[in-house]
Amino acid sequence: MSQLGDDCKLYYDLSGAEAGTWVEADVVIDDGDTFERRTAESNCRGDVEVKEHVGKPKYSLSGTLLFKFGDTEFNALQAAVQANTSIGIAVMNGAIATSGNKGWWRDMKISQWNETRPDGDVVKVAFTLVVDAGSTYVSNFKTIV
């Protein structure tokens, strides 16, 4: 998420990206935004070299969230993982309601959720989000007006 600057913020909406009822994730560390394109090789008869075809993009978002055990945000996201629920994700360069701020919005699913309890009631969750294949919401880059 570093491409959006030092004040980058992660928001989620359990109703999906279109609903727009965003909750800011309180503590996100070690975050990363991955973009790759799938490739396939072709080696047709008569070709003098192997060619590589570049396909559609694949996005994922990963990071670590810190919670107090049993806090509302932790319980809601853990329930979304267990139910395999699509959630709206917004990554912004600042507050989501501030005019002029930019970021992308997508419907995503949590594909990896790894909880550890390093200290007392603190829960550390390493996560990976992937674009929800069943979503009808079109991912986009927005500027708040």
LINHU-V134459 format. One record per backbone hydrogen bond with DSSP energy under -1.0 kcal/mol. NH is the residue of the N-H (numbers start at 0). CO is the residue of the C=O. Records with the same first field share a line. If there is no record, write none. Layout:
NH: CO / CO
This chain:
3: 0
4: 1
7: 4
8: 91
10: 89
11: 22
12: 87
15: 12
21: 19
22: 11
24: 9
28: 63
31: 61
33: 59
35: 57
37: 55
39: 52
41: 50
46: 43
50: 41
52: 39
54: 37
57: 35
59: 33
60: 128
61: 31
62: 126
63: 28
64: 124
65: 26
66: 122
68: 120
70: 67
74: 70
75: 71
76: 72
77: 73
78: 74
79: 75
80: 76
81: 77
82: 78
83: 80
84: 79
86: 107
87: 12
88: 105
89: 10
90: 103
91: 8
92: 101
97: 94
99: 143
100: 97
102: 141
103: 90
104: 139
105: 88
107: 86
108: 129
110: 127
111: 127
113: 125
115: 123
121: 118
122: 66
123: 115
124: 64
125: 113
126: 62
127: 111
128: 60
129: 108
131: 106
134: 131
139: 104
141: 102
143: 100
